[in-house]
């Protein structure tokens, strides 16, 4: 296909730049006062674009917030893709879970928006689906290796999510408490040991399994 005319490329560049400025300004506002202090009026004052322009690019406030969360989730997906894939799927599951947990701790407002109920006709967040799929892959590998039953994978997934949800949400709700620095890592290790204790016993010669076990038993 021929390249688009220069004028069209400039217009597209202008649209991309405007969209980026609006998203960056919205990110600054949510970082400063969480979702409670966010409004389109405040965003107009911050980014310099009018409300009609913002709605033109994002549809409505919900569309803007979805774009904001999706933008952050793209960073999460990039980081998760950078996690080394271990020969031991348990080690991979642990590393990916900690990557997701740390993203949530660093982005509590986006995590809150990500976990809110969505309208029945709302499109899923693409990068959210990708990150969830990446966490599912090592579970499937554990089933293939006979280390967990296929019937257990969904309850294990939900158990991990419930654990992560508390670990991410509570520090944001109660920042006044003295949360332990290694709480995320220790909690993930303990819950994995609880679910896969037989795997640890049976894989005593595995270097990666021993690596996880040593972390758990500190």
Secondary structure, DSSP 8 states (H G I E B T S, - for coil): -----HHHHHHHHHHHHHHHHHHHHHHHHHHHHTGGG--HHHHHHHH---HHHHHHHHSSHHHHHHHHHHHHHHHHHHHHHTS---SSHHHHHHHHHHHHHHHHHHTHHHHHHHTS---TT----HHHHHHHHHHHHHHHHHHHTTSS-GGGHHHHHHHHHHHHHHHHHHHHH-TTS---TTHHHHHHHHHHHHHSHHHHHHTTT-HHHHHHHHHHT-
